[in-house]
């Protein structure tokens, strides 16, 4: 009996010791995060400027002023704040695959005449210059200017740098319109003008289910003075396209006359003017297709910023005719 009591006491003591050790380990782990294998090359928490040479040969130098990124060469450049901020974050948090602490001369890694020289700084004035040299397998050699360590970094950073200035430009916004706030649509193409106007009718309709009176709004459209049949498919498609219309990207933010002409915008293939709300309007001038036919070049109002429009998104606009708008929808009897 005494031997059993002694064994039980020992087991309870061991259990208490293990529990104490477990709790102590939990507390130590919570105050000491596990070590990682991350090798930081650049680490700036609040990037405020960066620069490097883009693939088109232009200097991509941006500085954040009062929380807004600006291109150093021209403050009127419409910088896409989200895209520029993302690029700045990528450049200010570069991680290495491995570090070579006792490197050979920089020429052995292509760092004596680097493919990219990137400068990045934070809001506190701390900065660094990152040199990117030759490829090694699927990575690239890199080093900080004045540093003693050579790194290999992922090729994904080179993919990030393979951009031009206009990749960082924010396209203009086409005003949001829909049938209930559009007042008129004027379509001009090839010497033909179509003017669509809308009349609004408010009706009081008694519900068959509840007997209550409901207010229903109906829209009646005319094209060049001729009534467009209700549920006309072309009009429905046109209104749908207008409600989702938006630019895909910016091609040139301040185009010269020669560029406007080469994009077919001095003599547009289509000029669309939409009046909406109370006296507001916008005009969209559509020019030629780009090389592969994916986009059409376009201008909004009097802007000289050439935008890209998805060619498929404006097929209805390009092929619009009065005959289509005056065609009554097929009825069940017609079918």
Secondary structure, DSSP 4 states (H G I P E B T S, - for coil): -HHHHHHHHHHHHHHHHHHHHHHHHHHHHHHSPPP---EES---SSEEEEEEE-TTS-EEEEEEETTEEEETT-TTS-B-HHHHHHHHHHHHS-EEEEEETT---GGGGT-TT-SEEEEEEETTS-EEEEEEEEEETTEEEEEETT-S-EEEEETHHHHHH---GGGGBPPP-PPP--TTTEEEEEEEETTEEEEEEEEEEEEEEE-TTT--EEEEEEEEEEETTEEPPTT-HHHHHHHHHHHH----EEEESS--HHHHHHTT-SS-SEEEEEEETTTEEEEEEEEEE-TTSSEEEEEETT---EEEEEGGGGHHHHT--HHHHTPPPPPTTT-
